[in-house]
């Protein structure tokens, strides 16, 4: 089996889809078993999987487009839409719910004018919910990108977002 290590990928950080496709043709042989590594490579480079690139991957691998799209939509690690600079995740686990995560989520939705799973029109924030982070002692939990904000409340959450917006 051919293993690909993306931690050292020269494609990381590339934003040009055409250059990305050209390098993928060099890096991959176009075998069907490379589908998931190819999707991971694109996701890592662009932050999401554009439809045009999924179609190109289908062509490169000679797989039906439905199989490529089916794989991309089956695994939660893949995104079909671009994400914001800040990904806000609100925990919806029992402990967080009891301690007010629902109200925090409502306030964030109102402040950003965006529903969970969506990105603000300015592309700055993506709002998501998570079933449980598994850190119930810190409830309610808010995670922005990789930073955890435990024992948060509505005013702290809105202040964080306001600071990130620069005002």
N, C-alpha and C positions, 0 to 999 in steps of 0.2 A: 504494500500500500504506500502511495506517495504522500508524505507528510509535508505540510506547509506551515512554517512558523511565522505568524503575522506580527509578533512582538518586535521583530527586527525588519519589518516590511519597509522597503523604500517607497511604497505607495502611500504611507501614512501621511496625512495632512494635505494631500493633493485635492484640489477642488475642481480641476478641469476634467470633465467626464471623458472627453476624447483622448486625452493623454492617459487617463486611467485605463481605458479600454485597450489602448495600444500596449501598455505595459502588461496588462493581464494576458494578452495574447502571447507575450514572451514568457511570462511566469507559469502559465497553465497550458496543459496539453489539450484541453477541451473534452476531457473524459467526464462521463456522467457522475462519477464519484467525486469529482472536484466541485460539484454544484455548491454545496454548503461552504467550503473554503472560499469560493469565488464570491458568494453573497457576503460572507464575513469581511472579505477584502474590500469590497465596495462600501459596505456599511462603515468600516473603519476609516476609509478615505473620505467619504462624502457625508457621513452621518445619517444617511438614509439610502433607500434603494429606489432610484428614479425608474419609472416605467420604461423609458428608452433603454436603459442599461439592462433591465431584466430581459427585454426582448433580444438585446444583443447577446446576453449570456445564453439564452435559448438557442440562438443561431450558432454560437461557438461550441456549445455542448451537443448540439443536434437533438436536444430534448424538446418536447412540446412546450409551448409557452405556458400552457395551463399547469404543467408540472413545476416549472420554475416559479410561477406566481403562487401556486399551491404551497410550495416549500417556503417561500418568503412570507406567506401569511400564516402558515402553521406555527412557526416558532416565534415566540414573543420577543426574542432578541432582535428581530428584524423590524425595521420601520419603513413604511412606504411614503411617509411625509417628512419633510425637514423638521428639525427640532430647534428650539430657541437656544440662545446663549446660556440661559439658566433653565435647567430642568428641575421643576419643583415637584416633589413627591410627598403627598400627604398620606400618612398611615391611617387605614380604616379598620385596623384590628380592634378587638373587643376593648382592651384597656384604653387605647387611644379614643375610641368612640365614647366610652363612658366619661372620659376626661375632656370631651369637647372637640374632637377632631372634625366632626361634622360642621360645627359652627365656624371653625377655622377655614375649612374648605369652602363653605358658603361665602365667607368674607373675601377670600382670595379670588373666587370666581367673580364676585361683584367688583372687586378692585381692578382685576385684570380684564374683565369682560370676556372671559374665555371659559369653556367647559373642559372638564377632565378629558384628556386625550388630544387636546387641541393646543395650538401655538398662537400667541398673540399676533395681531396684524403687523406689529413692528418687528416681529421675529425675535424678540428679547426673551420671552418666557414660554415654556411648555409646561402645562399643568397635568399631573398624573396622580392617580391614587394607587396605593399598594395595599394588598390584603393584610399584610403584617410584616413589620421589619424584624420582629422577634426581640425587641428591646423594650418590653412592656414597662419596665421600671422607670423608663424615661418618658413615658406617655404624658401628653400627646407629642408625637414626633413629626417633625417636618425635615425633609432632606432636600437640600438645594445643591445640585450637582453631586459632589461626593461628601459634602459637609453635613453633619447631623446636628439638628437643633432640637434638643430634648426639653421636656417640661415647658413647652412653648405655650403661648396663649394668643388670642386674636390680635391684640395690639402689637405684640412682638412680631408676629408674622407679617402684619401690614407694614410695620416699620422696616423690617428687612427688605421687603419688596420695594418700598419707597426709596431706601438707600441704594438699592441696585439700579433703580431707574435714574438715580442721580438727583434726587430731590425729595 
